[in-house]
Amino acid sequence: MVRWKYVRYGVMIAFLAFITWVGYRHQIVGGGPEGVPTVDALCPFGGLEGIFSYLKDGIWLRRLAPSVLILFGTVALGTVVVGRTFCGWVCPLGTIGELTALLGRKLGIRRRELPAGLDRALRALKYVLLVVILYYTWTLGTLAWRAYDPWAAWMHLSAGWEEIVSTPWAFVVLFGTVMAASLFIERFWCRYLCPLGAALGILQKLSLTKVRRNRETCIACAKCDRSCPMGLRPMAVEVVRDADCIACGRCTESCPVEKTLQFSFAGKRALSALAVGLIGVAIYLGAYGTAKVTGHWQTFASTSLEASKDPVDGVFGWMTIQQVADQVKLTPAAVLQIAGLPADSPTDVSLKTMEGVNDEELKERLKEHFAADPQTASPAPAPVPSNPEEIKGSMTLKDVAAGYGLDAAAILEKAGWPADTDPTVPLKEAGAAIGRETSDIRTAVKALLSQEK
């Protein structure tokens, strides 16, 4: 029992530490092809948020990337096979809530439970929240939940006070419902508010792995009920079918009578809590490894739905001044002037590393510039597909290079095309003039993107 507990907490803390380090590094390095993934590119819930625009337009929402669909699909598969092990063994917010509850016990704060009626009503709240978030995200075409997302807040703690001021409600939710409330009601956020938990709760009903109680040997000690971090009552049922079961195994390990409370797979095979958790973790890591090896793991999108409507929304901190200029169809000198930077400022380093430059402020200045002089407003660039295999001959080399954040000269060199190929004409025409095919460019882009991962 002790070994199982330490393994589970070890896995949880390891994931929390790793993802926190990624968030910190992103603040330092920035994102993009050569940077560190954004918080949104590593959140399974993003797969649900972005799936509508991707299926409808073939474009991801700003900040999302193909990685989120892989993550959500993997978490969904894991839930159906071994239950919500993502919530009970991996999820950083769940770990924060559970560790906060442990701190509360150390401080002498008595664990509390809400009255049954109020508890049932509040548990339904996360499903309402899920529907509202998806409705506004899908209809508005932007991440409507981000300003309130405690996950985004946690990953931006290292960004300092400016970030807190810019998205105060996300930090209120983090410190209030994920942490402070868990001092009194363990995993308060997970029980009542988590939209991803609501989505996985629906799949939990279909899970092949369930906690089962042997009525013949049960001594009704209620230790399983008291140990459940989600406030469920395993002692009251023969099979725990509740959507809120997170497969943490605390109830099965607290049972003093051997083989009385166990996980079962497909209603037959008995599994230990440790086996269930490790199988779940193996599914997640295995899917990530497979996607990475096969080249399907991509944590940035070449364009976004917002950027297809307004090119300025395609500006990111990982871009250079030259890439920003290509994105908004201005000269680098014009971008430097709009940003209020000296004319001799470097144009080949990322905005994130330029002293005194804030990419969000630059975006606002660019929007003000185009609003003040509509005649200079650039047309929306032709969106490039997330998958380089879908690059079309009607696209230009300039659009492809800007869309994937690559250097046009590097693409030509890798493709074996002449260095003086005109980047402003369609690839089909440029290729026909030299007896080459658009497929050369597709292959070159894939190779260059693979090198940057």
One Martini backbone bead per residue (centre of mass of N, CA, C, O) as a GRO file, in nm:
protein
  453
    1MET     BB    1   0.059   0.062  -0.022
    2VAL     BB    2   0.295   0.256   0.007
    3ARG     BB    3   0.415   0.214  -0.270
    4TRP     BB    4   0.171   0.305  -0.433
    5LYS     BB    5   0.152   0.594  -0.326
    6TYR     BB    6   0.440   0.686  -0.419
    7VAL     BB    7   0.402   0.637  -0.717
    8ARG     BB    8   0.168   0.825  -0.769
    9TYR     BB    9   0.298   1.086  -0.657
   10GLY     BB   10   0.543   1.073  -0.839
   11VAL     BB   11   0.392   1.105  -1.108
   12MET     BB   12   0.242   1.367  -1.048
   13ILE     BB   13   0.492   1.546  -0.978
   14ALA     BB   14   0.646   1.502  -1.240
   15PHE     BB   15   0.437   1.632  -1.428
   16LEU     BB   16   0.424   1.905  -1.286
   17ALA     BB   17   0.724   1.979  -1.310
   18PHE     BB   18   0.752   1.960  -1.615
   19ILE     BB   19   0.523   2.161  -1.702
   20THR     BB   20   0.638   2.402  -1.545
   21TRP     BB   21   0.904   2.416  -1.700
   22VAL     BB   22   0.778   2.469  -1.974
   23GLY     BB   23   0.642   2.736  -1.897
   24TYR     BB   24   0.904   2.883  -1.829
   25ARG     BB   25   1.051   2.844  -2.101
   26HIS     BB   26   0.842   2.995  -2.272
   27GLN     BB   27   0.898   3.275  -2.146
   28ILE     BB   28   1.198   3.279  -2.255
   29VAL     BB   29   1.180   3.160  -2.565
   30GLY     BB   30   0.919   3.065  -2.676
   31GLY     BB   31   0.779   2.967  -2.965
   32GLY     BB   32   0.746   2.766  -3.222
   33PRO     BB   33   0.965   2.579  -3.409
   34GLU     BB   34   1.220   2.674  -3.193
   35GLY     BB   35   1.059   2.637  -2.937
   36VAL     BB   36   0.821   2.632  -2.682
   37PRO     BB   37   0.545   2.520  -2.591
   38THR     BB   38   0.240   2.596  -2.530
   39VAL     BB   39  -0.011   2.553  -2.315
   40ASP     BB   40  -0.232   2.492  -2.540
   41ALA     BB   41  -0.057   2.254  -2.685
   42LEU     BB   42  -0.086   2.075  -2.383
   43CYS     BB   43  -0.410   2.059  -2.393
   44PRO     BB   44  -0.671   1.846  -2.424
   45PHE     BB   45  -0.910   2.053  -2.440
   46GLY     BB   46  -0.822   2.179  -2.714
   47GLY     BB   47  -0.942   1.955  -2.892
   48LEU     BB   48  -1.236   2.048  -2.843
   49GLU     BB   49  -1.215   2.353  -2.906
   50GLY     BB   50  -1.078   2.304  -3.216
   51ILE     BB   51  -1.244   2.093  -3.392
   52PHE     BB   52  -1.449   2.266  -3.547
   53SER     BB   53  -1.254   2.451  -3.714
   54TYR     BB   54  -1.096   2.217  -3.840
   55LEU     BB   55  -1.336   2.073  -3.988
   56LYS     BB   56  -1.444   2.333  -4.135
   57ASP     BB   57  -1.142   2.490  -4.221
   58GLY     BB   58  -0.851   2.357  -4.146
   59ILE     BB   59  -0.817   2.536  -3.876
   60TRP     BB   60  -0.670   2.672  -3.609
   61LEU     BB   61  -0.666   2.813  -3.330
   62ARG     BB   62  -0.524   3.025  -3.151
   63ARG     BB   63  -0.253   2.834  -2.995
   64LEU     BB   64  -0.316   2.593  -3.143
   65ALA     BB   65  -0.263   2.234  -3.221
   66PRO     BB   66  -0.231   1.909  -3.319
   67SER     BB   67  -0.158   1.803  -3.030
   68VAL     BB   68  -0.446   1.828  -2.896
   69LEU     BB   69  -0.579   1.593  -3.048
   70ILE     BB   70  -0.394   1.374  -2.946
   71LEU     BB   71  -0.445   1.418  -2.645
   72PHE     BB   72  -0.751   1.378  -2.638
   73GLY     BB   73  -0.760   1.099  -2.772
   74THR     BB   74  -0.585   0.961  -2.553
   75VAL     BB   75  -0.758   1.028  -2.304
   76ALA     BB   76  -1.015   0.896  -2.410
   77LEU     BB   77  -0.900   0.613  -2.441
   78GLY     BB   78  -0.805   0.575  -2.148
   79THR     BB   79  -1.088   0.602  -2.023
   80VAL     BB   80  -1.219   0.355  -2.161
   81VAL     BB   81  -1.010   0.146  -2.051
   82VAL     BB   82  -0.907   0.281  -1.733
   83GLY     BB   83  -1.017   0.545  -1.699
   84ARG     BB   84  -0.944   0.849  -1.510
   85THR     BB   85  -0.615   0.861  -1.500
   86PHE     BB   86  -0.552   1.147  -1.574
   87CYS     BB   87  -0.681   1.271  -1.316
   88GLY     BB   88  -0.535   1.065  -1.094
   89TRP     BB   89  -0.210   1.082  -1.231
   90VAL     BB   90  -0.156   1.367  -1.418
   91CYS     BB   91  -0.307   1.617  -1.363
   92PRO     BB   92  -0.200   1.918  -1.245
   93LEU     BB   93  -0.460   2.028  -1.108
   94GLY     BB   94  -0.515   1.776  -0.940
   95THR     BB   95  -0.248   1.784  -0.787
   96ILE     BB   96  -0.284   2.059  -0.657
   97GLY     BB   97  -0.548   1.988  -0.505
   98GLU     BB   98  -0.433   1.744  -0.342
   99LEU     BB   99  -0.192   1.889  -0.206
  100THR     BB  100  -0.365   2.103  -0.066
  101ALA     BB  101  -0.522   1.903   0.110
  102LEU     BB  102  -0.276   1.797   0.262
  103LEU     BB  103  -0.204   2.069   0.383
  104GLY     BB  104  -0.466   2.106   0.541
  105ARG     BB  105  -0.419   1.865   0.732
  106LYS     BB  106  -0.149   1.973   0.848
  107LEU     BB  107  -0.310   2.244   0.955
  108GLY     BB  108  -0.599   2.128   1.070
  109ILE     BB  109  -0.804   2.103   0.843
  110ARG     BB  110  -1.117   2.010   0.802
  111ARG     BB  111  -1.287   1.799   0.624
  112ARG     BB  112  -1.542   1.863   0.382
  113GLU     BB  113  -1.901   1.834   0.310
  114LEU     BB  114  -2.164   1.868   0.127
  115PRO     BB  115  -2.468   1.864   0.084
  116ALA     BB  116  -2.622   1.650  -0.120
  117GLY     BB  117  -2.789   1.851  -0.292
  118LEU     BB  118  -2.561   2.057  -0.349
  119ASP     BB  119  -2.361   1.858  -0.469
  120ARG     BB  120  -2.530   1.772  -0.717
  121ALA     BB  121  -2.562   2.055  -0.841
  122LEU     BB  122  -2.255   2.123  -0.870
  123ARG     BB  123  -2.176   1.880  -1.054
  124ALA     BB  124  -2.344   2.003  -1.299
  125LEU     BB  125  -2.178   2.264  -1.363
  126LYS     BB  126  -1.953   2.146  -1.553
  127TYR     BB  127  -2.150   2.088  -1.791
  128VAL     BB  128  -2.238   2.374  -1.839
  129LEU     BB  129  -1.954   2.485  -1.888
  130LEU     BB  130  -1.887   2.311  -2.133
  131VAL     BB  131  -2.112   2.416  -2.320
  132VAL     BB  132  -2.041   2.717  -2.310
  133ILE     BB  133  -1.751   2.702  -2.413
  134LEU     BB  134  -1.809   2.560  -2.686
  135TYR     BB  135  -2.007   2.761  -2.800
  136TYR     BB  136  -1.822   3.018  -2.799
  137THR     BB  137  -1.579   2.898  -2.946
  138TRP     BB  138  -1.727   2.801  -3.208
  139THR     BB  139  -1.873   3.082  -3.278
  140LEU     BB  140  -1.616   3.288  -3.238
  141GLY     BB  141  -1.324   3.163  -3.298
  142THR     BB  142  -1.219   3.136  -2.988
  143LEU     BB  143  -1.069   3.130  -2.667
  144ALA     BB  144  -1.306   3.194  -2.433
  145TRP     BB  145  -1.164   3.055  -2.162
  146ARG     BB  146  -0.872   3.172  -2.114
  147ALA     BB  147  -0.935   3.413  -1.902
  148TYR     BB  148  -1.021   3.154  -1.680
  149ASP     BB  149  -0.777   2.962  -1.693
  150PRO     BB  150  -0.586   2.790  -1.460
  151TRP     BB  151  -0.378   2.659  -1.646
  152ALA     BB  152  -0.270   2.920  -1.772
  153ALA     BB  153  -0.192   3.052  -1.504
  154TRP     BB  154   0.021   2.850  -1.406
  155MET     BB  155   0.204   2.876  -1.676
  156HIS     BB  156   0.226   3.214  -1.599
  157LEU     BB  157   0.372   3.278  -1.329
  158SER     BB  158   0.664   3.358  -1.451
  159ALA     BB  159   0.559   3.635  -1.593
  160GLY     BB  160   0.414   3.790  -1.374
  161TRP     BB  161   0.226   4.070  -1.307
  162GLU     BB  162   0.131   4.134  -1.597
  163GLU     BB  163  -0.027   3.870  -1.636
  164ILE     BB  164  -0.224   3.901  -1.401
  165VAL     BB  165  -0.352   4.168  -1.504
  166SER     BB  166  -0.448   4.057  -1.789
  167THR     BB  167  -0.564   3.769  -1.624
  168PRO     BB  168  -0.722   3.767  -1.333
  169TRP     BB  169  -0.941   3.534  -1.340
  170ALA     BB  170  -0.752   3.293  -1.369
  171PHE     BB  171  -0.618   3.341  -1.083
  172VAL     BB  172  -0.873   3.324  -0.917
  173VAL     BB  173  -0.938   3.032  -0.992
  174LEU     BB  174  -0.676   2.904  -0.900
  175PHE     BB  175  -0.665   3.016  -0.595
  176GLY     BB  176  -0.969   2.953  -0.524
  177THR     BB  177  -1.064   2.656  -0.652
  178VAL     BB  178  -0.799   2.481  -0.665
  179MET     BB  179  -0.681   2.565  -0.374
  180ALA     BB  180  -0.845   2.691  -0.136
  181ALA     BB  181  -1.094   2.496  -0.151
  182SER     BB  182  -0.911   2.230  -0.100
  183LEU     BB  183  -0.870   2.270   0.208
  184PHE     BB  184  -1.181   2.164   0.250
  185ILE     BB  185  -1.241   2.048  -0.055
  186GLU     BB  186  -1.147   1.801  -0.223
  187ARG     BB  187  -1.125   1.869  -0.542
  188PHE     BB  188  -1.319   2.105  -0.622
  189TRP     BB  189  -1.267   2.152  -0.923
  190CYS     BB  190  -1.319   1.858  -1.020
  191ARG     BB  191  -1.614   1.828  -0.917
  192TYR     BB  192  -1.754   2.130  -1.026
  193LEU     BB  193  -1.570   2.276  -1.293
  194CYS     BB  194  -1.433   2.083  -1.489
  195PRO     BB  195  -1.457   2.046  -1.833
  196LEU     BB  196  -1.284   1.796  -1.883
  197GLY     BB  197  -1.420   1.621  -1.668
  198ALA     BB  198  -1.695   1.621  -1.809
  199ALA     BB  199  -1.607   1.479  -2.069
  200LEU     BB  200  -1.484   1.226  -1.920
  201GLY     BB  201  -1.740   1.145  -1.765
  202ILE     BB  202  -1.888   1.036  -2.010
  203LEU     BB  203  -1.670   0.814  -2.072
  204GLN     BB  204  -1.673   0.667  -1.795
  205LYS     BB  205  -1.939   0.512  -1.850
  206LEU     BB  206  -1.767   0.331  -2.078
  207SER     BB  207  -1.577   0.195  -1.907
  208LEU     BB  208  -1.398  -0.110  -1.853
  209THR     BB  209  -1.314   0.021  -1.575
  210LYS     BB  210  -1.403  -0.084  -1.239
  211VAL     BB  211  -1.529  -0.059  -0.925
  212ARG     BB  212  -1.559  -0.341  -0.698
  213ARG     BB  213  -1.791  -0.497  -0.466
  214ASN     BB  214  -1.795  -0.731  -0.202
  215ARG     BB  215  -2.063  -0.807  -0.009
  216GLU     BB  216  -1.966  -1.061   0.152
  217THR     BB  217  -1.682  -0.910   0.272
  218CYS     BB  218  -1.802  -0.662   0.370
  219ILE     BB  219  -1.771  -0.444   0.681
  220ALA     BB  220  -1.865  -0.141   0.679
  221CYS     BB  221  -1.624   0.090   0.746
  222ALA     BB  222  -1.589   0.343   0.527
  223LYS     BB  223  -1.295   0.393   0.416
  224CYS     BB  224  -1.356   0.446   0.117
  225ASP     BB  225  -1.523   0.701   0.152
  226ARG     BB  226  -1.304   0.873   0.309
  227SER     BB  227  -1.075   0.847   0.071
  228CYS     BB  228  -1.230   0.997  -0.141
  229PRO     BB  229  -1.157   1.286  -0.333
  230MET     BB  230  -1.470   1.299  -0.471
  231GLY     BB  231  -1.705   1.203  -0.268
  232LEU     BB  232  -1.764   0.910  -0.279
  233ARG     BB  233  -1.964   0.578  -0.242
  234PRO     BB  234  -1.862   0.259  -0.258
  235MET     BB  235  -2.032   0.119  -0.020
  236ALA     BB  236  -2.327   0.169  -0.176
  237VAL     BB  237  -2.203  -0.018  -0.405
  238GLU     BB  238  -2.101  -0.260  -0.639
  239VAL     BB  239  -2.064  -0.041  -0.875
  240VAL     BB  240  -1.865   0.218  -0.995
  241ARG     BB  241  -2.039   0.456  -1.219
  242ASP     BB  242  -1.930   0.718  -1.171
  243ALA     BB  243  -1.809   0.996  -1.344
  244ASP     BB  244  -1.605   1.091  -1.090
  245CYS     BB  245  -1.416   0.869  -1.130
  246ILE     BB  246  -1.034   0.872  -1.118
  247ALA     BB  247  -0.861   0.610  -1.069
  248CYS     BB  248  -0.672   0.629  -0.797
  249GLY     BB  249  -0.725   0.388  -0.562
  250ARG     BB  250  -0.786   0.471  -0.261
  251CYS     BB  251  -1.018   0.279  -0.192
  252THR     BB  252  -0.885  -0.001  -0.245
  253GLU     BB  253  -0.634   0.056  -0.044
  254SER     BB  254  -0.823   0.101   0.223
  255CYS     BB  255  -0.910  -0.180   0.229
  256PRO     BB  256  -0.894  -0.440   0.483
  257VAL     BB  257  -1.019  -0.647   0.270
  258GLU     BB  258  -0.939  -0.880   0.072
  259LYS     BB  259  -1.098  -0.858  -0.235
  260THR     BB  260  -1.343  -0.637  -0.198
  261LEU     BB  261  -1.186  -0.391  -0.343
  262GLN     BB  262  -1.182  -0.359  -0.705
  263PHE     BB  263  -1.057  -0.372  -1.005
  264SER     BB  264  -1.223  -0.413  -1.326
  265PHE     BB  265  -1.213  -0.585  -1.642
  266ALA     BB  266  -1.496  -0.638  -1.803
  267GLY     BB  267  -1.605  -0.777  -1.522
  268LYS     BB  268  -1.339  -0.971  -1.447
  269ARG     BB  269  -1.059  -0.867  -1.428
  270ALA     BB  270  -0.826  -0.810  -1.188
  271LEU     BB  271  -0.696  -0.492  -1.062
  272SER     BB  272  -0.469  -0.289  -0.962
  273ALA     BB  273  -0.404   0.033  -0.897
  274LEU     BB  274  -0.123   0.032  -1.022
  275ALA     BB  275  -0.197  -0.094  -1.297
  276VAL     BB  276  -0.400   0.117  -1.389
  277GLY     BB  277  -0.212   0.364  -1.380
  278LEU     BB  278   0.023   0.254  -1.564
  279ILE     BB  279  -0.149   0.206  -1.812
  280GLY     BB  280  -0.239   0.494  -1.852
  281VAL     BB  281   0.046   0.620  -1.877
  282ALA     BB  282   0.135   0.439  -2.117
  283ILE     BB  283  -0.070   0.549  -2.319
  284TYR     BB  284   0.028   0.842  -2.321
  285LEU     BB  285   0.331   0.796  -2.384
  286GLY     BB  286   0.289   0.618  -2.635
  287ALA     BB  287   0.141   0.826  -2.811
  288TYR     BB  288   0.359   1.039  -2.808
  289GLY     BB  289   0.591   0.867  -2.923
  290THR     BB  290   0.452   0.794  -3.188
  291ALA     BB  291   0.406   1.084  -3.290
  292LYS     BB  292   0.704   1.163  -3.288
  293VAL     BB  293   0.825   0.939  -3.475
  294THR     BB  294   0.601   0.995  -3.719
  295GLY     BB  295   0.558   1.327  -3.730
  296HIS     BB  296   0.269   1.423  -3.566
  297TRP     BB  297   0.417   1.618  -3.372
  298GLN     BB  298   0.259   1.944  -3.325
  299THR     BB  299   0.299   2.269  -3.137
  300PHE     BB  300   0.228   2.424  -3.409
  301ALA     BB  301   0.066   2.655  -3.616
  302SER     BB  302   0.080   2.805  -3.925
  303THR     BB  303  -0.221   2.880  -3.861
  304SER     BB  304  -0.533   3.064  -3.815
  305LEU     BB  305  -0.849   3.168  -3.797
  306GLU     BB  306  -0.784   3.459  -3.713
  307ALA     BB  307  -0.554   3.508  -3.931
  308SER     BB  308  -0.752   3.474  -4.179
  309LYS     BB  309  -0.894   3.753  -4.097
  310ASP     BB  310  -0.628   3.864  -3.927
  311PRO     BB  311  -0.292   3.887  -3.958
  312VAL     BB  312  -0.217   3.997  -3.672
  313ASP     BB  313  -0.313   3.721  -3.528
  314GLY     BB  314  -0.028   3.585  -3.649
  315VAL     BB  315   0.131   3.707  -3.418
  316PHE     BB  316   0.438   3.616  -3.249
  317GLY     BB  317   0.701   3.594  -3.023
  318TRP     BB  318   0.881   3.394  -3.215
  319MET     BB  319   0.909   3.610  -3.408
  320THR     BB  320   1.035   3.806  -3.639
  321ILE     BB  321   1.038   4.095  -3.804
  322GLN     BB  322   1.030   3.957  -4.080
  323GLN     BB  323   0.786   3.770  -4.019
  324VAL     BB  324   0.590   3.994  -3.953
  325ALA     BB  325   0.606   4.136  -4.226
  326ASP     BB  326   0.500   3.894  -4.389
  327GLN     BB  327   0.227   3.862  -4.238
  328VAL     BB  328   0.135   4.191  -4.287
  329LYS     BB  329   0.259   4.325  -4.544
  330LEU     BB  330   0.540   4.457  -4.461
  331THR     BB  331   0.807   4.619  -4.380
  332PRO     BB  332   1.051   4.608  -4.152
  333ALA     BB  333   1.067   4.916  -4.116
  334ALA     BB  334   0.765   4.954  -4.047
  335VAL     BB  335   0.759   4.776  -3.796
  336LEU     BB  336   0.970   4.931  -3.635
  337GLN     BB  337   0.815   5.196  -3.629
  338ILE     BB  338   0.555   5.090  -3.492
  339ALA     BB  339   0.729   4.976  -3.238
  340GLY     BB  340   0.956   5.194  -3.164
  341LEU     BB  341   1.223   5.122  -3.317
  342PRO     BB  342   1.514   5.112  -3.427
  343ALA     BB  343   1.635   5.084  -3.752
  344ASP     BB  344   1.890   4.887  -3.642
  345SER     BB  345   1.733   4.657  -3.568
  346PRO     BB  346   1.691   4.340  -3.551
  347THR     BB  347   1.527   4.092  -3.792
  348ASP     BB  348   1.649   3.781  -3.680
  349VAL     BB  349   1.493   3.795  -3.403
  350SER     BB  350   1.302   3.739  -3.154
  351LEU     BB  351   1.078   3.916  -2.975
  352LYS     BB  352   1.134   3.776  -2.698
  353THR     BB  353   1.459   3.876  -2.712
  354MET     BB  354   1.371   4.173  -2.719
  355GLU     BB  355   1.427   4.456  -2.577
  356GLY     BB  356   1.118   4.613  -2.511
  357VAL     BB  357   0.938   4.371  -2.630
  358ASN     BB  358   0.583   4.325  -2.702
  359ASP     BB  359   0.374   4.137  -2.886
  360GLU     BB  360   0.098   4.251  -2.794
  361GLU     BB  361   0.167   4.550  -2.840
  362LEU     BB  362   0.235   4.523  -3.138
  363LYS     BB  363  -0.044   4.432  -3.228
  364GLU     BB  364  -0.191   4.688  -3.143
  365ARG     BB  365  -0.028   4.879  -3.326
  366LEU     BB  366  -0.103   4.742  -3.592
  367LYS     BB  367  -0.408   4.784  -3.568
  368GLU     BB  368  -0.394   5.091  -3.550
  369HIS     BB  369  -0.261   5.135  -3.821
  370PHE     BB  370  -0.486   5.004  -4.002
  371ALA     BB  371  -0.723   5.177  -3.888
  372ALA     BB  372  -0.600   5.461  -3.975
  373ASP     BB  373  -0.511   5.300  -4.267
  374PRO     BB  374  -0.692   5.107  -4.473
  375GLN     BB  375  -0.511   5.112  -4.737
  376THR     BB  376  -0.279   4.926  -4.579
  377ALA     BB  377  -0.434   4.689  -4.554
  378SER     BB  378  -0.401   4.357  -4.544
  379PRO     BB  379  -0.452   4.076  -4.679
  380ALA     BB  380  -0.534   3.775  -4.632
  381PRO     BB  381  -0.369   3.503  -4.612
  382ALA     BB  382  -0.301   3.213  -4.736
  383PRO     BB  383  -0.370   2.933  -4.597
  384VAL     BB  384  -0.192   2.686  -4.444
  385PRO     BB  385  -0.153   2.374  -4.383
  386SER     BB  386  -0.070   2.163  -4.128
  387ASN     BB  387  -0.015   1.969  -4.364
  388PRO     BB  388   0.232   1.958  -4.604
  389GLU     BB  389   0.083   1.756  -4.803
  390GLU     BB  390  -0.136   2.010  -4.869
  391ILE     BB  391   0.027   2.158  -5.057
  392LYS     BB  392  -0.027   2.387  -5.313
  393GLY     BB  393   0.031   2.516  -5.636
  394SER     BB  394  -0.121   2.801  -5.565
  395MET     BB  395   0.104   2.857  -5.390
  396THR     BB  396   0.351   3.035  -5.240
  397LEU     BB  397   0.659   3.054  -5.107
  398LYS     BB  398   0.602   3.288  -4.915
  399ASP     BB  399   0.356   3.162  -4.770
  400VAL     BB  400   0.491   2.903  -4.676
  401ALA     BB  401   0.720   3.027  -4.511
  402ALA     BB  402   0.539   3.198  -4.321
  403GLY     BB  403   0.344   2.970  -4.220
  404TYR     BB  404   0.608   2.782  -4.108
  405GLY     BB  405   0.861   2.953  -4.023
  406LEU     BB  406   1.047   2.973  -4.284
  407ASP     BB  407   1.305   2.973  -4.509
  408ALA     BB  408   1.304   3.010  -4.840
  409ALA     BB  409   1.599   2.927  -4.904
  410ALA     BB  410   1.586   2.655  -4.751
  411ILE     BB  411   1.368   2.527  -4.923
  412LEU     BB  412   1.513   2.540  -5.195
  413GLU     BB  413   1.761   2.376  -5.114
  414LYS     BB  414   1.609   2.117  -5.021
  415ALA     BB  415   1.455   2.091  -5.312
  416GLY     BB  416   1.657   2.184  -5.556
  417TRP     BB  417   1.615   2.476  -5.618
  418PRO     BB  418   1.661   2.768  -5.728
  419ALA     BB  419   1.752   3.061  -5.560
  420ASP     BB  420   1.589   3.254  -5.791
  421THR     BB  421   1.316   3.189  -5.722
  422ASP     BB  422   1.004   3.306  -5.734
  423PRO     BB  423   0.805   3.370  -5.437
  424THR     BB  424   0.527   3.507  -5.588
  425VAL     BB  425   0.466   3.250  -5.736
  426PRO     BB  426   0.329   2.981  -5.812
  427LEU     BB  427   0.451   2.669  -5.776
  428LYS     BB  428   0.358   2.549  -6.043
  429GLU     BB  429   0.495   2.764  -6.222
  430ALA     BB  430   0.783   2.753  -6.107
  431GLY     BB  431   0.825   2.449  -6.170
  432ALA     BB  432   0.768   2.447  -6.480
  433ALA     BB  433   1.017   2.635  -6.553
  434ILE     BB  434   1.223   2.385  -6.424
  435GLY     BB  435   1.099   2.088  -6.408
  436ARG     BB  436   0.915   2.084  -6.144
  437GLU     BB  437   0.759   1.998  -5.831
  438THR     BB  438   0.561   2.053  -5.552
  439SER     BB  439   0.666   1.803  -5.392
  440ASP     BB  440   0.940   1.922  -5.320
  441ILE     BB  441   0.831   2.125  -5.112
  442ARG     BB  442   0.695   1.932  -4.924
  443THR     BB  443   0.949   1.770  -4.848
  444ALA     BB  444   1.113   2.012  -4.740
  445VAL     BB  445   0.923   2.103  -4.515
  446LYS     BB  446   0.920   1.839  -4.356
  447ALA     BB  447   1.225   1.828  -4.302
  448LEU     BB  448   1.251   2.102  -4.152
  449LEU     BB  449   1.045   2.046  -3.928
  450SER     BB  450   1.190   1.792  -3.818
  451GLN     BB  451   1.455   1.942  -3.730
  452GLU     BB  452   1.294   2.140  -3.515
  453LYS     BB  453   1.190   1.912  -3.301
   0.00000   0.00000   0.00000
